[in-house]
Amino acid sequence: MAMLPYDDRDGFIWIDGKMTPWREAKVHFLTNTLQYGSGVFEGIRAYNGNIFKLREHVLRLIEGCKIMDMRLPYTEEEISNACLESVRINKISNGYLRPLVWHGTDDVGISTHNIKTHLGVATWEWPSYFSVADQEKGISLKTSPWRRPPAECAPVHAKACGLYMISTLSKHNAENAGYTDSLMLDYRGRVAELSIANFFTVKNGELHTPEPGCFLAGITRSTVIDLAKKNGIKVYERVIMPEELKDMDECFATGTASEVTPIGKIDDIIYKPGPVTKLLKAEYEKLVRMPSDTL
């Protein structure tokens, strides 16, 4: 069955303090963020009707707006309540939430000091980002020709809309070659992340992940690091060079959308989902489905 387009669905989207019927949630052609990409967003998951790590995501959204110099006219409590109400009114069980902050139509110039800032929250049922087959055998990655920029050249620690242009180009490059996703290096040629997920690798039962100097250190990433430590697995945040990957035992990706997903191939290097990946995947799945008052 073909998936419904996102503008033609039932339900409601919270926009600027009120629930708007889904099909009426539209913005104008000259919306400033549409022209220049100056928005900030979050990706959040709900499991069994409970929003996982809501506070962490809301605080990251607020921090992202500060980095992007966007005046967010809502408090942490108001944003959290908008997310909770969106899940409730749309009767979401296992789904995805997309809060988005954007600049409106007061001006089309690149200065946004006199432009109104808006906030919306959409949510929909979305059980998994990758297929069951990909989750079992592992996704395939192709090294991208695009690289993550240094922090001096882009607001790399904000979940900013404009930064995802190279993610799209990288994923297209991988898909056109028959791969699932891309492995992105940073501007120095070091391993960074996937197009929209963080990267982990395993050697001799120990976990290694790139230092997040020029990319977003995800909430799922930090959750998995905590789970690894609780299970007695040593974790190293360090520089990882591409030539090291051929000697690694396991690799996996983490992200709110990706959750914990095994990697089965990087370019011509083949991996099998191993014991560390399977353990952390199982521990993460158990954690996210705990009752909300125990998270």
Residue, then its C-alpha position, 0 to 999 in steps of 0.5 A: m500500500a502506498m504511503l499517504p502524502y504528508d499533506d493529505r492526512d487526518g488529524f491535527i497539527w499544533i501551530d502557534g498555540k492551537m490545534t489546526p486541522w492537518r490539511e489546513a496546516k500550510v505556510h506561504f510561498l514567501t515564508n522566510t525559512l522556506q527561502y533560506g533554511s533558517g529553521v530548527f527542528e526536533g525528531i522525537r519518538a513515542y512508544n506505547g503513547n509515552i514520549f521518550k526523553l521529551r525534556e531532553h529534546v525540548l531543551r535541545l530545541i531551545e538551545g538550537c534556537k539560541i545558536m540560530d539566533m531565533r527568538l522562541p516565544y514559548t517556554e519549555e513547559e509550553i513546548s512540552n505540553a504542545c507535544l503531549e497534547s499532539v500525541r493525545i489528540n492524534k491518538i498516537s501509540n508508536g509514532y514520531l513527533r516533529p516540532l519545528v521553529w520557523h521564521g514567517t513572512d514579515d520579510v524575505g531578507i536574510s536578517t530575521h530580527n523583525i520577522k515573527t517566529h512560529l512553532g508547530v508540532a506534528t505527530w504521526e504513527w511511524p513504527s520504524y525508519f528502516s525495514v525489518a530486513d535492514q534491522e536484522k542483516g544491517i544497512s549498507l553505507k557508501t562513503s559520501p563525497w560530501r563532508r561535515p563542515p567545521a564549527e566555524c563554518a556552520p552551526v553544527h551543534a543545532k538541529a538546523c534545517g539548512l544543514y540537511m542539504i548535504s545529508t540529502l545529497s549524501k543519501h542520494n549519492a548512496e541510494n543511486a549506487g544501491y546503498t541504504d545510506s551514507l557514511m560522512l567524513d568531516y572536513r579533515g577526513r575523519v569518520a563523522e556520522l551517517s546522513i541523519a544518525n550517529f556512528f558506532t563501531v566495536k573492536n574486541g568488545e569495546l565501543h568506539t564513536p567519533e568525537p562530536g566536534c563538527f556534528l550533532a551528538g544525538i540524544t540516542r547516542s548519549t543514551v546508548i553510551d550510558l547503556a554500554k557503560k551500565n553493561g560493563i562495556k568500555v566506551y571511547e569517544r575518539v578520532i576514527m579514521p576511515e582506514e581503521l574500519k576494515d579492522m572493526d568487528e561490528c558497526f551500528a547507527t543510532g538516532t531517534a529515527s534509526e534507534v539502534t540499527p546494525i550496519g552490514k556493509i561500508d563500501d566493500i567492507i562486510y560486517k555481521p551484527g555482533p553481540v555488542t550491537k545485539l545487546l545494546k539494541a535489545e537494551y535500548e528497545k527495553l528502555v524506550r518501552m518502560p512506563s513513562d514514570t520510570l524513564 
